[in-house]
């Protein structure tokens, strides 16, 4: 398993997308699939890909790690490369660590709930009046006519 910090660069403008991955080959194929088939999570990169085609972009590794490295180590390296490329980035500088922490906090909040509580949180909530009128309605029930 090869971890890496990588860049996707547009040949004409020099604008880059910087990322990190624990499995670089898998991540690159995921980027190509998203860019070819539709909405990539980086809208600016998707627009450049659509406007100039695949030939105008190239993928390359900035740093490669053949041993097991922590996500924090990769995050530090990615942040350093983003600061270096800062004026010409498709993906803006932001604190990815804070974003990941907020995702973890949301996940931990839902994991504490029981299955019944999670099911109750899904879907639209209807008033008591709407539920009773729906229950009395003959539509959608076998053997009843409107």
PyMOL commands that place a pseudoatom at each C-alpha (Angstrom):
pseudoatom trace, name=CA, resn=UNK, resi=1, chain=A, elem=C, hetatm=0, pos=[0.000, 0.000, 0.000]
pseudoatom trace, name=CA, resn=UNK, resi=2, chain=A, elem=C, hetatm=0, pos=[1.507, 3.299, -1.117]
pseudoatom trace, name=CA, resn=UNK, resi=3, chain=A, elem=C, hetatm=0, pos=[0.465, 6.531, 0.574]
pseudoatom trace, name=CA, resn=UNK, resi=4, chain=A, elem=C, hetatm=0, pos=[1.092, 9.818, -1.193]
pseudoatom trace, name=CA, resn=UNK, resi=5, chain=A, elem=C, hetatm=0, pos=[0.434, 13.505, -1.424]
pseudoatom trace, name=CA, resn=UNK, resi=6, chain=A, elem=C, hetatm=0, pos=[-0.520, 14.259, -5.019]
pseudoatom trace, name=CA, resn=UNK, resi=7, chain=A, elem=C, hetatm=0, pos=[-1.476, 17.039, -7.402]
pseudoatom trace, name=CA, resn=UNK, resi=8, chain=A, elem=C, hetatm=0, pos=[-3.794, 17.265, -10.375]
pseudoatom trace, name=CA, resn=UNK, resi=9, chain=A, elem=C, hetatm=0, pos=[-2.558, 20.183, -12.470]
pseudoatom trace, name=CA, resn=UNK, resi=10, chain=A, elem=C, hetatm=0, pos=[-4.121, 21.958, -15.438]
pseudoatom trace, name=CA, resn=UNK, resi=11, chain=A, elem=C, hetatm=0, pos=[-1.443, 22.376, -18.125]
pseudoatom trace, name=CA, resn=UNK, resi=12, chain=A, elem=C, hetatm=0, pos=[-2.570, 25.751, -19.494]
pseudoatom trace, name=CA, resn=UNK, resi=13, chain=A, elem=C, hetatm=0, pos=[-3.253, 27.668, -16.272]
pseudoatom trace, name=CA, resn=UNK, resi=14, chain=A, elem=C, hetatm=0, pos=[-0.958, 25.826, -13.869]
pseudoatom trace, name=CA, resn=UNK, resi=15, chain=A, elem=C, hetatm=0, pos=[-3.769, 25.637, -11.351]
pseudoatom trace, name=CA, resn=UNK, resi=16, chain=A, elem=C, hetatm=0, pos=[-3.567, 22.545, -9.153]
pseudoatom trace, name=CA, resn=UNK, resi=17, chain=A, elem=C, hetatm=0, pos=[-5.666, 20.359, -6.914]
pseudoatom trace, name=CA, resn=UNK, resi=18, chain=A, elem=C, hetatm=0, pos=[-3.672, 19.009, -3.956]
pseudoatom trace, name=CA, resn=UNK, resi=19, chain=A, elem=C, hetatm=0, pos=[-4.772, 15.893, -2.092]
pseudoatom trace, name=CA, resn=UNK, resi=20, chain=A, elem=C, hetatm=0, pos=[-3.579, 12.991, 0.014]
pseudoatom trace, name=CA, resn=UNK, resi=21, chain=A, elem=C, hetatm=0, pos=[-4.342, 9.298, -0.149]
pseudoatom trace, name=CA, resn=UNK, resi=22, chain=A, elem=C, hetatm=0, pos=[-3.433, 6.112, 1.652]
pseudoatom trace, name=CA, resn=UNK, resi=23, chain=A, elem=C, hetatm=0, pos=[-3.889, 4.138, -1.591]
pseudoatom trace, name=CA, resn=UNK, resi=24, chain=A, elem=C, hetatm=0, pos=[-2.806, 6.482, -4.354]
pseudoatom trace, name=CA, resn=UNK, resi=25, chain=A, elem=C, hetatm=0, pos=[-3.705, 4.329, -7.356]
pseudoatom trace, name=CA, resn=UNK, resi=26, chain=A, elem=C, hetatm=0, pos=[-7.230, 3.786, -6.054]
pseudoatom trace, name=CA, resn=UNK, resi=27, chain=A, elem=C, hetatm=0, pos=[-7.632, 7.511, -5.335]
pseudoatom trace, name=CA, resn=UNK, resi=28, chain=A, elem=C, hetatm=0, pos=[-6.449, 8.531, -8.796]
pseudoatom trace, name=CA, resn=UNK, resi=29, chain=A, elem=C, hetatm=0, pos=[-8.857, 6.159, -10.472]
pseudoatom trace, name=CA, resn=UNK, resi=30, chain=A, elem=C, hetatm=0, pos=[-11.656, 7.568, -8.295]
pseudoatom trace, name=CA, resn=UNK, resi=31, chain=A, elem=C, hetatm=0, pos=[-10.737, 11.139, -9.359]
pseudoatom trace, name=CA, resn=UNK, resi=32, chain=A, elem=C, hetatm=0, pos=[-10.690, 10.177, -13.043]
pseudoatom trace, name=CA, resn=UNK, resi=33, chain=A, elem=C, hetatm=0, pos=[-14.018, 8.363, -12.746]
pseudoatom trace, name=CA, resn=UNK, resi=34, chain=A, elem=C, hetatm=0, pos=[-15.654, 11.359, -11.034]
pseudoatom trace, name=CA, resn=UNK, resi=35, chain=A, elem=C, hetatm=0, pos=[-14.226, 13.821, -13.542]
pseudoatom trace, name=CA, resn=UNK, resi=36, chain=A, elem=C, hetatm=0, pos=[-15.210, 11.735, -16.573]
pseudoatom trace, name=CA, resn=UNK, resi=37, chain=A, elem=C, hetatm=0, pos=[-18.697, 10.797, -15.407]
pseudoatom trace, name=CA, resn=UNK, resi=38, chain=A, elem=C, hetatm=0, pos=[-19.928, 13.878, -13.718]
pseudoatom trace, name=CA, resn=UNK, resi=39, chain=A, elem=C, hetatm=0, pos=[-19.858, 15.921, -10.603]
pseudoatom trace, name=CA, resn=UNK, resi=40, chain=A, elem=C, hetatm=0, pos=[-16.482, 15.939, -8.929]
pseudoatom trace, name=CA, resn=UNK, resi=41, chain=A, elem=C, hetatm=0, pos=[-16.494, 17.375, -5.403]
pseudoatom trace, name=CA, resn=UNK, resi=42, chain=A, elem=C, hetatm=0, pos=[-14.194, 20.189, -6.584]
pseudoatom trace, name=CA, resn=UNK, resi=43, chain=A, elem=C, hetatm=0, pos=[-16.387, 22.202, -8.954]
pseudoatom trace, name=CA, resn=UNK, resi=44, chain=A, elem=C, hetatm=0, pos=[-13.519, 24.340, -10.313]
pseudoatom trace, name=CA, resn=UNK, resi=45, chain=A, elem=C, hetatm=0, pos=[-11.531, 21.249, -11.260]
pseudoatom trace, name=CA, resn=UNK, resi=46, chain=A, elem=C, hetatm=0, pos=[-14.617, 19.747, -12.924]
pseudoatom trace, name=CA, resn=UNK, resi=47, chain=A, elem=C, hetatm=0, pos=[-15.191, 22.944, -14.967]
pseudoatom trace, name=CA, resn=UNK, resi=48, chain=A, elem=C, hetatm=0, pos=[-11.573, 22.972, -16.163]
pseudoatom trace, name=CA, resn=UNK, resi=49, chain=A, elem=C, hetatm=0, pos=[-11.793, 19.263, -17.058]
pseudoatom trace, name=CA, resn=UNK, resi=50, chain=A, elem=C, hetatm=0, pos=[-15.037, 19.819, -18.990]
pseudoatom trace, name=CA, resn=UNK, resi=51, chain=A, elem=C, hetatm=0, pos=[-13.704, 22.876, -20.810]
pseudoatom trace, name=CA, resn=UNK, resi=52, chain=A, elem=C, hetatm=0, pos=[-10.281, 21.563, -21.826]
pseudoatom trace, name=CA, resn=UNK, resi=53, chain=A, elem=C, hetatm=0, pos=[-10.591, 17.792, -21.638]
pseudoatom trace, name=CA, resn=UNK, resi=54, chain=A, elem=C, hetatm=0, pos=[-8.570, 15.078, -20.001]
pseudoatom trace, name=CA, resn=UNK, resi=55, chain=A, elem=C, hetatm=0, pos=[-5.449, 15.824, -22.051]
pseudoatom trace, name=CA, resn=UNK, resi=56, chain=A, elem=C, hetatm=0, pos=[-5.102, 19.256, -20.424]
pseudoatom trace, name=CA, resn=UNK, resi=57, chain=A, elem=C, hetatm=0, pos=[-4.749, 17.812, -16.907]
pseudoatom trace, name=CA, resn=UNK, resi=58, chain=A, elem=C, hetatm=0, pos=[-2.092, 15.582, -15.458]
pseudoatom trace, name=CA, resn=UNK, resi=59, chain=A, elem=C, hetatm=0, pos=[-1.699, 13.693, -12.199]
pseudoatom trace, name=CA, resn=UNK, resi=60, chain=A, elem=C, hetatm=0, pos=[1.583, 13.453, -10.323]
pseudoatom trace, name=CA, resn=UNK, resi=61, chain=A, elem=C, hetatm=0, pos=[2.915, 12.581, -6.891]
pseudoatom trace, name=CA, resn=UNK, resi=62, chain=A, elem=C, hetatm=0, pos=[4.458, 15.275, -4.747]
pseudoatom trace, name=CA, resn=UNK, resi=63, chain=A, elem=C, hetatm=0, pos=[5.578, 12.897, -1.992]
pseudoatom trace, name=CA, resn=UNK, resi=64, chain=A, elem=C, hetatm=0, pos=[5.384, 9.117, -1.750]
pseudoatom trace, name=CA, resn=UNK, resi=65, chain=A, elem=C, hetatm=0, pos=[5.495, 6.999, 1.406]
pseudoatom trace, name=CA, resn=UNK, resi=66, chain=A, elem=C, hetatm=0, pos=[5.969, 3.242, 1.108]
pseudoatom trace, name=CA, resn=UNK, resi=67, chain=A, elem=C, hetatm=0, pos=[5.636, 2.512, 4.784]
pseudoatom trace, name=CA, resn=UNK, resi=68, chain=A, elem=C, hetatm=0, pos=[2.588, 2.945, 6.977]
pseudoatom trace, name=CA, resn=UNK, resi=69, chain=A, elem=C, hetatm=0, pos=[2.079, 6.584, 7.917]
pseudoatom trace, name=CA, resn=UNK, resi=70, chain=A, elem=C, hetatm=0, pos=[-0.595, 8.179, 10.042]
pseudoatom trace, name=CA, resn=UNK, resi=71, chain=A, elem=C, hetatm=0, pos=[-3.357, 10.332, 8.658]
pseudoatom trace, name=CA, resn=UNK, resi=72, chain=A, elem=C, hetatm=0, pos=[-2.095, 13.243, 10.773]
pseudoatom trace, name=CA, resn=UNK, resi=73, chain=A, elem=C, hetatm=0, pos=[1.323, 12.951, 9.100]
pseudoatom trace, name=CA, resn=UNK, resi=74, chain=A, elem=C, hetatm=0, pos=[-0.270, 12.988, 5.628]
pseudoatom trace, name=CA, resn=UNK, resi=75, chain=A, elem=C, hetatm=0, pos=[-2.456, 15.936, 6.626]
pseudoatom trace, name=CA, resn=UNK, resi=76, chain=A, elem=C, hetatm=0, pos=[0.594, 17.942, 7.718]
pseudoatom trace, name=CA, resn=UNK, resi=77, chain=A, elem=C, hetatm=0, pos=[2.334, 17.234, 4.420]
pseudoatom trace, name=CA, resn=UNK, resi=78, chain=A, elem=C, hetatm=0, pos=[-0.748, 18.122, 2.397]
pseudoatom trace, name=CA, resn=UNK, resi=79, chain=A, elem=C, hetatm=0, pos=[-1.144, 21.390, 4.306]
pseudoatom trace, name=CA, resn=UNK, resi=80, chain=A, elem=C, hetatm=0, pos=[2.494, 22.300, 3.619]
pseudoatom trace, name=CA, resn=UNK, resi=81, chain=A, elem=C, hetatm=0, pos=[2.087, 21.622, -0.127]
pseudoatom trace, name=CA, resn=UNK, resi=82, chain=A, elem=C, hetatm=0, pos=[-1.166, 23.615, -0.219]
pseudoatom trace, name=CA, resn=UNK, resi=83, chain=A, elem=C, hetatm=0, pos=[0.578, 26.589, 1.358]
pseudoatom trace, name=CA, resn=UNK, resi=84, chain=A, elem=C, hetatm=0, pos=[3.322, 26.321, -1.239]
pseudoatom trace, name=CA, resn=UNK, resi=85, chain=A, elem=C, hetatm=0, pos=[0.824, 26.177, -4.151]
pseudoatom trace, name=CA, resn=UNK, resi=86, chain=A, elem=C, hetatm=0, pos=[-1.651, 28.552, -2.477]
pseudoatom trace, name=CA, resn=UNK, resi=87, chain=A, elem=C, hetatm=0, pos=[-2.312, 31.191, -5.182]
pseudoatom trace, name=CA, resn=UNK, resi=88, chain=A, elem=C, hetatm=0, pos=[-2.922, 28.567, -7.856]
pseudoatom trace, name=CA, resn=UNK, resi=89, chain=A, elem=C, hetatm=0, pos=[-5.214, 26.022, -6.197]
pseudoatom trace, name=CA, resn=UNK, resi=90, chain=A, elem=C, hetatm=0, pos=[-8.519, 24.571, -7.353]
pseudoatom trace, name=CA, resn=UNK, resi=91, chain=A, elem=C, hetatm=0, pos=[-9.259, 23.491, -3.779]
pseudoatom trace, name=CA, resn=UNK, resi=92, chain=A, elem=C, hetatm=0, pos=[-8.862, 26.446, -1.401]
pseudoatom trace, name=CA, resn=UNK, resi=93, chain=A, elem=C, hetatm=0, pos=[-6.826, 26.404, 1.784]
pseudoatom trace, name=CA, resn=UNK, resi=94, chain=A, elem=C, hetatm=0, pos=[-8.988, 25.495, 4.725]
pseudoatom trace, name=CA, resn=UNK, resi=95, chain=A, elem=C, hetatm=0, pos=[-8.525, 23.556, 7.868]
pseudoatom trace, name=CA, resn=UNK, resi=96, chain=A, elem=C, hetatm=0, pos=[-9.210, 19.974, 6.823]
pseudoatom trace, name=CA, resn=UNK, resi=97, chain=A, elem=C, hetatm=0, pos=[-8.476, 18.853, 10.348]
pseudoatom trace, name=CA, resn=UNK, resi=98, chain=A, elem=C, hetatm=0, pos=[-11.360, 20.944, 11.714]
pseudoatom trace, name=CA, resn=UNK, resi=99, chain=A, elem=C, hetatm=0, pos=[-13.649, 19.658, 8.965]
pseudoatom trace, name=CA, resn=UNK, resi=100, chain=A, elem=C, hetatm=0, pos=[-12.740, 16.040, 9.759]
pseudoatom trace, name=CA, resn=UNK, resi=101, chain=A, elem=C, hetatm=0, pos=[-13.254, 16.647, 13.482]
pseudoatom trace, name=CA, resn=UNK, resi=102, chain=A, elem=C, hetatm=0, pos=[-16.741, 18.019, 12.894]
pseudoatom trace, name=CA, resn=UNK, resi=103, chain=A, elem=C, hetatm=0, pos=[-17.613, 14.949, 10.791]
pseudoatom trace, name=CA, resn=UNK, resi=104, chain=A, elem=C, hetatm=0, pos=[-16.349, 12.673, 13.563]
pseudoatom trace, name=CA, resn=UNK, resi=105, chain=A, elem=C, hetatm=0, pos=[-18.387, 14.598, 16.138]
pseudoatom trace, name=CA, resn=UNK, resi=106, chain=A, elem=C, hetatm=0, pos=[-21.538, 14.238, 14.048]
pseudoatom trace, name=CA, resn=UNK, resi=107, chain=A, elem=C, hetatm=0, pos=[-20.891, 10.528, 13.583]
pseudoatom trace, name=CA, resn=UNK, resi=108, chain=A, elem=C, hetatm=0, pos=[-20.241, 9.951, 17.255]
pseudoatom trace, name=CA, resn=UNK, resi=109, chain=A, elem=C, hetatm=0, pos=[-23.502, 11.748, 18.064]
pseudoatom trace, name=CA, resn=UNK, resi=110, chain=A, elem=C, hetatm=0, pos=[-25.520, 9.419, 15.823]
pseudoatom trace, name=CA, resn=UNK, resi=111, chain=A, elem=C, hetatm=0, pos=[-23.715, 6.307, 17.006]
pseudoatom trace, name=CA, resn=UNK, resi=112, chain=A, elem=C, hetatm=0, pos=[-24.876, 6.924, 20.555]
pseudoatom trace, name=CA, resn=UNK, resi=113, chain=A, elem=C, hetatm=0, pos=[-28.517, 6.791, 19.549]
pseudoatom trace, name=CA, resn=UNK, resi=114, chain=A, elem=C, hetatm=0, pos=[-30.391, 3.525, 19.491]
pseudoatom trace, name=CA, resn=UNK, resi=115, chain=A, elem=C, hetatm=0, pos=[-31.726, 2.082, 16.237]
pseudoatom trace, name=CA, resn=UNK, resi=116, chain=A, elem=C, hetatm=0, pos=[-35.270, 3.210, 17.070]
pseudoatom trace, name=CA, resn=UNK, resi=117, chain=A, elem=C, hetatm=0, pos=[-34.135, 6.766, 17.728]
pseudoatom trace, name=CA, resn=UNK, resi=118, chain=A, elem=C, hetatm=0, pos=[-32.223, 6.901, 14.422]
pseudoatom trace, name=CA, resn=UNK, resi=119, chain=A, elem=C, hetatm=0, pos=[-35.243, 5.602, 12.510]
pseudoatom trace, name=CA, resn=UNK, resi=120, chain=A, elem=C, hetatm=0, pos=[-37.429, 8.253, 14.111]
pseudoatom trace, name=CA, resn=UNK, resi=121, chain=A, elem=C, hetatm=0, pos=[-35.085, 10.972, 12.859]
pseudoatom trace, name=CA, resn=UNK, resi=122, chain=A, elem=C, hetatm=0, pos=[-35.457, 9.930, 9.215]
pseudoatom trace, name=CA, resn=UNK, resi=123, chain=A, elem=C, hetatm=0, pos=[-38.079, 11.211, 6.822]
pseudoatom trace, name=CA, resn=UNK, resi=124, chain=A, elem=C, hetatm=0, pos=[-40.611, 13.957, 6.983]
pseudoatom trace, name=CA, resn=UNK, resi=125, chain=A, elem=C, hetatm=0, pos=[-42.569, 14.679, 10.138]
pseudoatom trace, name=CA, resn=UNK, resi=126, chain=A, elem=C, hetatm=0, pos=[-46.308, 15.027, 9.754]
pseudoatom trace, name=CA, resn=UNK, resi=127, chain=A, elem=C, hetatm=0, pos=[-48.781, 16.612, 12.136]
pseudoatom trace, name=CA, resn=UNK, resi=128, chain=A, elem=C, hetatm=0, pos=[-51.343, 14.486, 13.977]
pseudoatom trace, name=CA, resn=UNK, resi=129, chain=A, elem=C, hetatm=0, pos=[-54.084, 15.859, 11.711]
pseudoatom trace, name=CA, resn=UNK, resi=130, chain=A, elem=C, hetatm=0, pos=[-52.196, 14.867, 8.557]
pseudoatom trace, name=CA, resn=UNK, resi=131, chain=A, elem=C, hetatm=0, pos=[-51.566, 11.368, 9.910]
pseudoatom trace, name=CA, resn=UNK, resi=132, chain=A, elem=C, hetatm=0, pos=[-55.218, 10.781, 10.805]
pseudoatom trace, name=CA, resn=UNK, resi=133, chain=A, elem=C, hetatm=0, pos=[-56.486, 12.067, 7.469]
pseudoatom trace, name=CA, resn=UNK, resi=134, chain=A, elem=C, hetatm=0, pos=[-53.964, 9.858, 5.650]
pseudoatom trace, name=CA, resn=UNK, resi=135, chain=A, elem=C, hetatm=0, pos=[-55.020, 6.859, 7.708]
pseudoatom trace, name=CA, resn=UNK, resi=136, chain=A, elem=C, hetatm=0, pos=[-58.709, 7.459, 6.862]
pseudoatom trace, name=CA, resn=UNK, resi=137, chain=A, elem=C, hetatm=0, pos=[-58.043, 7.978, 3.164]
pseudoatom trace, name=CA, resn=UNK, resi=138, chain=A, elem=C, hetatm=0, pos=[-59.132, 5.037, 0.987]
pseudoatom trace, name=CA, resn=UNK, resi=139, chain=A, elem=C, hetatm=0, pos=[-56.430, 5.732, -1.638]
pseudoatom trace, name=CA, resn=UNK, resi=140, chain=A, elem=C, hetatm=0, pos=[-53.566, 3.320, -1.726]
pseudoatom trace, name=CA, resn=UNK, resi=141, chain=A, elem=C, hetatm=0, pos=[-55.327, 0.506, 0.108]
pseudoatom trace, name=CA, resn=UNK, resi=142, chain=A, elem=C, hetatm=0, pos=[-56.274, -2.720, -1.540]
pseudoatom trace, name=CA, resn=UNK, resi=143, chain=A, elem=C, hetatm=0, pos=[-59.970, -3.335, -1.919]
pseudoatom trace, name=CA, resn=UNK, resi=144, chain=A, elem=C, hetatm=0, pos=[-60.994, 0.309, -1.411]
pseudoatom trace, name=CA, resn=UNK, resi=145, chain=A, elem=C, hetatm=0, pos=[-62.033, 2.823, -4.019]
pseudoatom trace, name=CA, resn=UNK, resi=146, chain=A, elem=C, hetatm=0, pos=[-61.781, 6.565, -4.017]
for i in range(1, 146): cmd.bond("trace and resi %d" % i, "trace and resi %d" % (i + 1))
show_as sticks, trace
zoom trace
